Amino acid sequence: MNIEGEHWLPAPPEIVWETLHDEATLRATIPGCQELTQTAPTVFTGAASVGVGVIKGVYHGSLELLEEQPYSSAKIRIETRSGHAEIRGNGSVQLEPSNGGTLVRYHGDAQITGMLAVVGRRLLPSASKSLTETFLRNVEETLAATKPQTN
Protein backbone atom coordinates (compact mmCIF):
# COMPACT_ATOMS: atom_id res chain seq x y z
CA MET A 1 0.00 0.00 0.00
CA ASN A 2 1.31 3.44 -0.96
CA ILE A 3 0.35 6.86 0.32
CA GLU A 4 1.69 10.25 -0.60
CA GLY A 5 0.74 13.85 -0.28
CA GLU A 6 1.73 17.29 0.84
CA HIS A 7 0.62 19.74 3.51
CA TRP A 8 1.60 23.35 4.22
CA LEU A 9 2.58 24.26 7.80
CA PRO A 10 2.73 27.84 9.17
CA ALA A 11 6.37 27.87 10.36
CA PRO A 12 9.83 27.78 8.78
CA PRO A 13 11.47 24.37 8.18
CA GLU A 14 13.72 24.68 11.25
CA ILE A 15 10.70 25.05 13.56
CA VAL A 16 8.75 22.30 11.77
CA TRP A 17 11.77 19.99 12.07
CA GLU A 18 12.11 20.60 15.80
CA THR A 19 8.35 20.19 16.28
CA LEU A 20 8.36 16.84 14.45
CA HIS A 21 11.16 15.65 16.77
CA ASP A 22 9.49 16.77 20.00
CA GLU A 23 8.15 13.82 22.01
CA ALA A 24 5.43 15.79 23.83
CA THR A 25 4.17 17.42 20.62
CA LEU A 26 4.09 14.10 18.80
CA ARG A 27 2.21 12.50 21.69
CA ALA A 28 -0.40 15.26 21.49
CA THR A 29 -0.75 15.30 17.69
CA ILE A 30 -0.63 11.64 16.59
CA PRO A 31 -4.22 10.43 16.18
CA GLY A 32 -5.17 7.91 18.87
CA CYS A 33 -1.76 8.11 20.58
CA GLN A 34 -1.86 6.40 23.96
CA GLU A 35 1.84 6.43 24.73
CA LEU A 36 5.04 7.60 23.08
CA THR A 37 8.63 7.50 24.27
CA GLN A 38 11.81 8.55 22.54
CA THR A 39 14.07 5.55 23.22
CA ALA A 40 17.08 6.79 21.20
CA PRO A 41 17.92 10.01 19.34
CA THR A 42 16.17 8.72 16.20
CA VAL A 43 13.78 6.09 17.59
CA PHE A 44 10.29 6.47 19.08
CA THR A 45 8.21 3.62 20.52
CA GLY A 46 4.60 3.77 21.51
CA ALA A 47 1.01 2.71 21.10
CA ALA A 48 -1.99 4.17 19.31
CA SER A 49 -5.63 3.19 19.11
CA VAL A 50 -6.61 3.05 15.45
CA GLY A 51 -9.71 1.91 13.62
CA VAL A 52 -10.12 1.04 9.96
CA GLY A 53 -13.76 0.36 9.25
CA VAL A 54 -15.03 -2.10 11.86
CA ILE A 55 -11.53 -3.30 12.74
CA LYS A 56 -10.20 -1.37 15.70
CA GLY A 57 -7.18 -2.07 17.84
CA VAL A 58 -4.24 -0.78 19.78
CA TYR A 59 -1.06 -0.89 17.73
CA HIS A 60 2.28 -1.12 19.53
CA GLY A 61 5.39 -0.33 17.57
CA SER A 62 8.34 1.81 16.69
CA LEU A 63 9.30 4.56 14.28
CA GLU A 64 12.91 5.09 13.31
CA LEU A 65 14.27 8.16 11.52
CA LEU A 66 16.97 7.33 8.99
CA GLU A 67 19.25 9.37 6.75
CA GLU A 68 18.20 12.63 8.36
CA GLN A 69 19.16 15.86 6.60
CA PRO A 70 18.32 18.42 9.31
CA TYR A 71 15.59 20.87 8.36
CA SER A 72 15.01 19.28 4.94
CA SER A 73 14.41 15.50 4.85
CA ALA A 74 14.39 12.13 6.54
CA LYS A 75 13.56 8.56 5.72
CA ILE A 76 11.29 6.67 8.10
CA ARG A 77 10.90 3.01 9.01
CA ILE A 78 7.89 1.80 11.01
CA GLU A 79 6.99 -1.53 12.54
CA THR A 80 3.79 -2.02 14.48
CA ARG A 81 1.36 -4.75 15.39
CA SER A 82 -1.94 -5.41 17.07
CA GLY A 83 -4.16 -8.45 17.43
CA HIS A 84 -5.47 -7.75 13.91
CA ALA A 85 -2.41 -6.90 11.87
CA GLU A 86 1.28 -6.40 11.50
CA ILE A 87 2.47 -3.36 9.55
CA ARG A 88 5.98 -2.74 8.27
CA GLY A 89 6.73 0.28 6.16
CA ASN A 90 9.22 2.77 4.83
CA GLY A 91 8.69 6.34 3.88
CA SER A 92 10.21 9.74 3.38
CA VAL A 93 9.45 13.30 4.40
CA GLN A 94 10.75 16.45 2.73
CA LEU A 95 10.47 19.97 4.14
CA GLU A 96 10.60 22.90 1.71
CA PRO A 97 10.32 26.61 2.50
CA SER A 98 7.07 27.89 0.99
CA ASN A 99 5.06 31.11 1.36
CA GLY A 100 6.53 32.00 4.76
CA GLY A 101 6.02 28.45 6.05
CA THR A 102 6.95 24.90 5.12
CA LEU A 103 5.58 22.54 2.52
CA VAL A 104 5.74 18.99 3.87
CA ARG A 105 5.85 16.30 1.18
CA TYR A 106 5.46 12.71 2.30
CA HIS A 107 5.54 9.29 0.71
CA GLY A 108 5.13 5.88 2.29
CA ASP A 109 4.93 2.23 1.33
CA ALA A 110 3.63 -0.34 3.83
CA GLN A 111 3.16 -4.08 3.89
CA ILE A 112 0.18 -5.16 5.98
CA THR A 113 -0.55 -8.72 7.07
CA GLY A 114 -3.31 -10.24 9.16
CA MET A 115 -7.06 -9.76 9.31
CA LEU A 116 -6.77 -6.03 8.59
CA ALA A 117 -5.09 -6.77 5.26
CA VAL A 118 -7.89 -9.13 4.25
CA VAL A 119 -10.96 -7.31 5.54
CA GLY A 120 -9.81 -3.69 5.23
CA ARG A 121 -7.86 -3.83 1.97
CA ARG A 122 -10.09 -1.33 0.12
CA LEU A 123 -10.26 1.03 3.11
CA LEU A 124 -6.54 1.06 3.98
CA PRO A 125 -5.26 3.68 1.51
CA SER A 126 -7.94 6.25 2.37
CA ALA A 127 -7.72 5.50 6.12
CA SER A 128 -3.92 5.88 6.07
CA LYS A 129 -4.15 9.13 4.12
CA SER A 130 -6.82 10.42 6.52
CA LEU A 131 -4.72 9.58 9.61
CA THR A 132 -1.67 11.29 8.07
CA GLU A 133 -3.66 14.40 7.19
CA THR A 134 -5.22 14.50 10.67
CA PHE A 135 -1.73 14.33 12.20
CA LEU A 136 -0.49 17.16 9.97
CA ARG A 137 -3.56 19.32 10.73
CA ASN A 138 -2.92 18.73 14.44
CA VAL A 139 0.71 19.83 13.97
CA GLU A 140 -0.51 22.86 12.00
CA GLU A 141 -2.83 23.86 14.86
CA THR A 142 -0.02 23.41 17.38
CA LEU A 143 2.33 25.58 15.32
CA ALA A 144 -0.34 28.25 14.81
CA ALA A 145 -1.08 28.32 18.56
CA THR A 146 2.60 28.76 19.46
CA LYS A 147 3.48 31.25 16.72
CA PRO A 148 4.60 34.57 18.20
CA GLN A 149 2.00 37.28 17.61
CA THR A 150 3.18 40.45 15.86
CA ASN A 151 1.55 43.84 16.42
C-alpha positions as CSV (number, residue, x, y, z in Angstrom):
1,M,0.0,0.0,0.0
2,N,1.3,3.4,-1.0
3,I,0.3,6.9,0.3
4,E,1.7,10.3,-0.6
5,G,0.7,13.8,-0.3
6,E,1.7,17.3,0.8
7,H,0.6,19.7,3.5
8,W,1.6,23.3,4.2
9,L,2.6,24.3,7.8
10,P,2.7,27.8,9.2
11,A,6.4,27.9,10.4
12,P,9.8,27.8,8.8
13,P,11.5,24.4,8.2
14,E,13.7,24.7,11.3
15,I,10.7,25.1,13.6
16,V,8.8,22.3,11.8
17,W,11.8,20.0,12.1
18,E,12.1,20.6,15.8
19,T,8.3,20.2,16.3
20,L,8.4,16.8,14.5
21,H,11.2,15.7,16.8
22,D,9.5,16.8,20.0
23,E,8.1,13.8,22.0
24,A,5.4,15.8,23.8
25,T,4.2,17.4,20.6
26,L,4.1,14.1,18.8
27,R,2.2,12.5,21.7
28,A,-0.4,15.3,21.5
29,T,-0.7,15.3,17.7
30,I,-0.6,11.6,16.6
31,P,-4.2,10.4,16.2
32,G,-5.2,7.9,18.9
33,C,-1.8,8.1,20.6
34,Q,-1.9,6.4,24.0
35,E,1.8,6.4,24.7
36,L,5.0,7.6,23.1
37,T,8.6,7.5,24.3
38,Q,11.8,8.5,22.5
39,T,14.1,5.6,23.2
40,A,17.1,6.8,21.2
41,P,17.9,10.0,19.3
42,T,16.2,8.7,16.2
43,V,13.8,6.1,17.6
44,F,10.3,6.5,19.1
45,T,8.2,3.6,20.5
46,G,4.6,3.8,21.5
47,A,1.0,2.7,21.1
48,A,-2.0,4.2,19.3
49,S,-5.6,3.2,19.1
50,V,-6.6,3.1,15.4
51,G,-9.7,1.9,13.6
52,V,-10.1,1.0,10.0
53,G,-13.8,0.4,9.3
54,V,-15.0,-2.1,11.9
55,I,-11.5,-3.3,12.7
56,K,-10.2,-1.4,15.7
57,G,-7.2,-2.1,17.8
58,V,-4.2,-0.8,19.8
59,Y,-1.1,-0.9,17.7
60,H,2.3,-1.1,19.5
61,G,5.4,-0.3,17.6
62,S,8.3,1.8,16.7
63,L,9.3,4.6,14.3
64,E,12.9,5.1,13.3
65,L,14.3,8.2,11.5
66,L,17.0,7.3,9.0
67,E,19.2,9.4,6.8
68,E,18.2,12.6,8.4
69,Q,19.2,15.9,6.6
70,P,18.3,18.4,9.3
71,Y,15.6,20.9,8.4
72,S,15.0,19.3,4.9
73,S,14.4,15.5,4.8
74,A,14.4,12.1,6.5
75,K,13.6,8.6,5.7
76,I,11.3,6.7,8.1
77,R,10.9,3.0,9.0
78,I,7.9,1.8,11.0
79,E,7.0,-1.5,12.5
80,T,3.8,-2.0,14.5
81,R,1.4,-4.8,15.4
82,S,-1.9,-5.4,17.1
83,G,-4.2,-8.4,17.4
84,H,-5.5,-7.7,13.9
85,A,-2.4,-6.9,11.9
86,E,1.3,-6.4,11.5
87,I,2.5,-3.4,9.6
88,R,6.0,-2.7,8.3
89,G,6.7,0.3,6.2
90,N,9.2,2.8,4.8
91,G,8.7,6.3,3.9
92,S,10.2,9.7,3.4
93,V,9.4,13.3,4.4
94,Q,10.8,16.4,2.7
95,L,10.5,20.0,4.1
96,E,10.6,22.9,1.7
97,P,10.3,26.6,2.5
98,S,7.1,27.9,1.0
99,N,5.1,31.1,1.4
100,G,6.5,32.0,4.8
101,G,6.0,28.5,6.1
102,T,7.0,24.9,5.1
103,L,5.6,22.5,2.5
104,V,5.7,19.0,3.9
105,R,5.9,16.3,1.2
106,Y,5.5,12.7,2.3
107,H,5.5,9.3,0.7
108,G,5.1,5.9,2.3
109,D,4.9,2.2,1.3
110,A,3.6,-0.3,3.8
111,Q,3.2,-4.1,3.9
112,I,0.2,-5.2,6.0
113,T,-0.6,-8.7,7.1
114,G,-3.3,-10.2,9.2
115,M,-7.1,-9.8,9.3
116,L,-6.8,-6.0,8.6
117,A,-5.1,-6.8,5.3
118,V,-7.9,-9.1,4.2
119,V,-11.0,-7.3,5.5
120,G,-9.8,-3.7,5.2
121,R,-7.9,-3.8,2.0
122,R,-10.1,-1.3,0.1
123,L,-10.3,1.0,3.1
124,L,-6.5,1.1,4.0
125,P,-5.3,3.7,1.5
126,S,-7.9,6.2,2.4
127,A,-7.7,5.5,6.1
128,S,-3.9,5.9,6.1
129,K,-4.2,9.1,4.1
130,S,-6.8,10.4,6.5
131,L,-4.7,9.6,9.6
132,T,-1.7,11.3,8.1
133,E,-3.7,14.4,7.2
134,T,-5.2,14.5,10.7
135,F,-1.7,14.3,12.2
136,L,-0.5,17.2,10.0
137,R,-3.6,19.3,10.7
138,N,-2.9,18.7,14.4
139,V,0.7,19.8,14.0
140,E,-0.5,22.9,12.0
141,E,-2.8,23.9,14.9
142,T,0.0,23.4,17.4
143,L,2.3,25.6,15.3
144,A,-0.3,28.3,14.8
145,A,-1.1,28.3,18.6
146,T,2.6,28.8,19.5
147,K,3.5,31.3,16.7
148,P,4.6,34.6,18.2
149,Q,2.0,37.3,17.6
150,T,3.2,40.4,15.9
151,N,1.6,43.8,16.4
